[in-house]
Amino acid sequence: MGIIIIINKAYSILGTIIRNFIYVDEDSFALLYKAMVRRHSEYANLVLCPQKGDIKVIEKVQKKTSKLIISLKHLPYMERIKQASYVKI
């Protein structure tokens, strides 16, 4: 139950970023993601000690976020993470 609340908060913050920034370049978006969204997923990962299924839910947030970077949208998930210098959860 706790993981769902934290993930919903991460999605909410991601939605706020999308609504308030019409055009964001790759570096700025990565900075916003790491500062605002990523910390909620890391909190869920560290504090709640998620099971394997919970990690997949947390990675869905990162997967969706990496698709929002237009220059990386066409790449597979693992390539997007490498290009955007995200860390796999």
C-alpha positions as CSV (number, residue, x, y, z in Angstrom):
1,M,0.0,0.0,0.0
2,G,2.8,2.5,0.9
3,I,4.6,1.9,-2.4
4,I,1.4,3.0,-4.4
5,I,1.2,6.3,-2.5
6,I,4.9,7.1,-3.2
7,I,4.7,6.1,-6.9
8,N,1.5,8.2,-7.3
9,K,3.4,11.1,-5.8
10,A,6.2,10.6,-8.3
11,Y,3.7,10.5,-11.2
12,S,2.0,13.6,-9.8
13,I,5.3,15.5,-9.8
14,L,6.1,14.2,-13.3
15,G,2.8,15.6,-14.5
16,T,3.5,18.9,-12.9
17,I,6.8,19.1,-14.8
18,I,5.1,18.2,-18.1
19,R,2.4,20.8,-17.6
20,N,4.6,23.6,-16.6
21,F,7.5,23.2,-19.0
22,I,6.5,23.3,-22.7
23,Y,10.0,22.7,-24.1
24,V,12.7,21.3,-22.0
25,D,16.0,20.2,-23.4
26,E,17.6,16.8,-22.4
27,D,19.9,18.2,-19.7
28,S,17.2,20.3,-18.1
29,F,14.7,17.5,-18.1
30,A,17.3,15.1,-16.5
31,L,18.0,17.7,-13.8
32,L,14.3,18.1,-13.1
33,Y,13.7,14.4,-13.0
34,K,16.6,13.7,-10.7
35,A,15.8,16.5,-8.4
36,M,12.1,16.1,-8.1
37,V,10.9,12.7,-9.3
38,R,13.8,10.3,-8.8
39,R,14.1,11.0,-5.0
40,H,10.6,9.7,-4.5
41,S,11.4,6.4,-6.2
42,E,14.7,6.1,-4.4
43,Y,12.8,6.7,-1.1
44,A,10.4,3.9,-2.0
45,N,13.3,1.6,-2.9
46,L,15.3,2.3,0.3
47,V,12.7,2.7,3.0
48,L,10.1,0.2,1.9
49,C,12.6,-2.4,0.8
50,P,10.4,-3.4,-2.1
51,Q,9.9,-6.9,-3.5
52,K,10.7,-7.8,-7.1
53,G,7.2,-6.7,-8.2
54,D,7.5,-3.4,-6.5
55,I,10.8,-2.6,-8.2
56,K,9.0,-3.1,-11.6
57,V,6.4,-0.6,-10.5
58,I,9.2,1.9,-9.6
59,E,10.9,1.3,-12.9
60,K,7.7,2.1,-14.8
61,V,8.0,5.7,-13.6
62,Q,11.6,5.8,-14.9
63,K,10.6,4.1,-18.2
64,K,7.8,6.7,-18.7
65,T,10.1,9.5,-17.8
66,S,12.8,8.4,-20.3
67,K,10.2,8.3,-23.1
68,L,9.5,12.0,-22.5
69,I,12.9,13.0,-23.8
70,I,12.2,13.5,-27.5
71,S,15.7,12.8,-28.8
72,L,15.7,9.4,-26.9
73,K,12.1,8.4,-27.6
74,H,13.0,6.0,-30.4
75,L,15.6,4.1,-28.4
76,P,15.0,0.9,-26.4
77,Y,14.6,1.4,-22.6
78,M,18.2,0.4,-21.6
79,E,19.7,2.7,-24.3
80,R,17.5,5.6,-23.1
81,I,18.8,5.1,-19.5
82,K,22.4,5.0,-20.7
83,Q,22.0,8.1,-22.9
84,A,20.2,10.1,-20.2
85,S,22.7,8.9,-17.6
86,Y,20.0,7.5,-15.3
87,V,20.7,4.7,-13.0
88,K,18.7,1.5,-13.3
89,I,16.7,0.8,-10.2
